[in-house]
Amino acid sequence: MKKAIAFAILATLGCTTYVSAQGGTTTSKTAVPAGKERISLAPIEINATMIVPAGVKAVEETYSYYISGTNFVISVESAYDMTLDKLKANIAADPDKKLISTKEHSVIYKESMMGREMVHFESYIEIEGKLYRFYDKRVAPLTLEQITPMCEAVETIQPM
């Protein structure tokens, strides 16, 4: 009996995921690079995790959901019937928009508005049968260098 309990404890420890933002740790799903951490999206009612820069948190603010930290703000909402393919078609049809890059769940594109160029990203991810839209907050014009880490973080989302 004691051997069976010891074996069960060892098996459980072998399956436990440890995450470290210090030196970069490999988990059963995805490596967490140094300076980043895996966070839960449960505070914004999504049963998933995401790898973000250290200090970034999922927060709810008066019926709005964000993944937010220093120089890092991603808005989150239900996507309903919008898809990545529809977004790409909308970008292609708009002469003021230009597709920069495409990832598995995301696109980065440039938009000209009122004489200013801005870079945006948008992602569509289905989690537990519900489709979510993740996108830059769009409060101030952002550059490709500012948008890229946000887009890359969204690509790390994994259901729990």
C-alpha positions in Angstrom: 0.0 0.0 0.0 2.8 2.4 0.9 4.6 1.7 -2.4 1.4 2.4 -4.3 0.9 5.8 -2.5 4.6 6.7 -3.1 4.3 5.8 -6.7 1.1 7.9 -7.1 2.9 10.9 -5.4 5.9 10.5 -7.7 3.7 10.2 -10.8 1.8 13.4 -9.8 5.0 15.3 -9.2 6.2 14.2 -12.6 3.1 15.6 -14.3 3.1 18.9 -12.3 3.8 22.0 -14.4 6.3 24.5 -12.9 6.6 27.9 -14.4 9.4 30.3 -13.8 9.8 33.8 -15.1 13.4 33.8 -14.0 15.4 31.5 -16.2 12.9 30.2 -18.7 11.2 26.9 -18.0 9.7 24.3 -20.3 6.2 23.2 -19.3 4.2 20.3 -20.7 2.7 22.8 -23.2 5.1 25.6 -24.2 8.4 27.0 -23.0 8.2 30.2 -20.9 11.1 32.4 -21.9 13.1 34.4 -19.3 11.4 37.7 -18.4 7.9 36.3 -19.2 5.3 34.4 -17.3 2.3 32.2 -17.9 -0.9 33.9 -16.6 -4.4 32.6 -16.3 -7.2 34.4 -18.2 -9.7 33.4 -15.6 -10.1 37.0 -14.3 -11.6 37.9 -17.7 -13.8 34.7 -17.7 -11.7 32.7 -20.2 -10.5 29.2 -19.2 -7.1 29.5 -20.8 -3.5 30.6 -20.1 -1.2 32.9 -22.0 2.6 33.8 -21.9 3.1 37.5 -21.4 5.9 39.9 -20.3 6.4 39.8 -16.5 3.9 42.1 -14.7 1.1 41.8 -17.3 -2.3 40.8 -15.9 -5.7 39.9 -17.1 -8.2 42.5 -15.7 -11.8 43.3 -15.8 -12.8 47.0 -15.7 -16.5 48.0 -15.8 -17.6 45.3 -18.3 -14.4 45.6 -20.3 -11.8 42.9 -20.4 -8.0 43.6 -20.9 -4.7 41.9 -20.7 -2.7 44.8 -19.4 0.8 45.9 -18.2 3.4 48.5 -18.9 3.2 49.5 -22.6 1.0 46.4 -23.2 -2.8 46.5 -23.5 -4.9 43.9 -25.3 -8.6 44.3 -25.5 -10.7 41.2 -25.4 -14.4 40.6 -26.4 -16.7 38.0 -27.9 -16.2 37.7 -31.6 -19.6 36.2 -32.5 -19.4 35.5 -36.3 -16.2 37.4 -37.2 -13.3 35.2 -38.3 -9.7 35.7 -39.4 -10.6 35.0 -43.0 -13.3 37.7 -42.9 -10.8 40.2 -41.3 -8.3 39.5 -44.1 -10.9 40.1 -46.7 -11.9 43.4 -45.1 -8.3 44.5 -45.0 -7.7 43.5 -48.7 -10.9 45.4 -49.7 -9.9 48.6 -47.9 -7.3 50.8 -49.8 -6.3 52.5 -46.5 -5.2 49.1 -45.0 -2.3 46.9 -45.8 -1.7 43.4 -44.4 1.8 43.1 -42.9 1.9 39.6 -41.5 -0.3 36.6 -40.8 0.0 34.1 -38.0 -2.1 31.1 -37.0 -4.7 33.1 -35.2 -3.7 36.7 -35.9 -2.9 39.4 -38.4 -0.9 42.5 -38.2 -1.8 45.3 -40.5 -1.1 48.9 -41.2 -3.8 51.5 -41.5 -3.7 55.1 -42.8 -6.2 57.4 -41.0 -6.3 61.2 -41.2 -2.8 61.3 -42.6 -1.3 59.1 -39.9 -0.1 55.5 -40.2 -0.9 53.1 -37.4 -0.2 49.4 -36.9 -2.8 47.1 -35.5 -3.2 43.5 -34.7 -6.3 41.4 -34.3 -6.7 37.7 -33.3 -9.6 35.3 -33.3 -9.3 32.2 -31.0 -12.0 29.7 -30.2 -11.8 28.4 -26.6 -14.3 25.9 -25.3 -16.6 26.5 -28.2 -16.7 30.3 -27.8 -14.9 32.6 -30.2 -12.9 35.6 -28.8 -11.4 38.6 -30.4 -8.1 39.9 -29.1 -6.8 43.3 -30.4 -4.7 46.3 -29.6 -6.5 48.9 -27.5 -6.3 51.5 -30.3 -6.1 54.5 -28.0 -2.8 55.9 -29.5 -1.0 55.1 -32.8 1.2 52.2 -32.3 4.3 50.9 -34.2 5.1 47.5 -35.4 7.6 47.2 -32.6 4.9 47.9 -30.0 2.3 45.6 -31.6 4.5 42.6 -32.2 4.9 41.4 -28.5 1.1 41.7 -28.0 0.4 39.6 -31.1 3.0 37.1 -30.1 1.5 36.8 -26.6 -2.0 36.1 -28.0 -0.5 33.3 -30.2 0.6 31.5 -26.9 -3.0 31.2 -25.6 -3.8 27.6 -24.6 -7.1 26.3 -23.1 -6.8 24.9 -19.6 
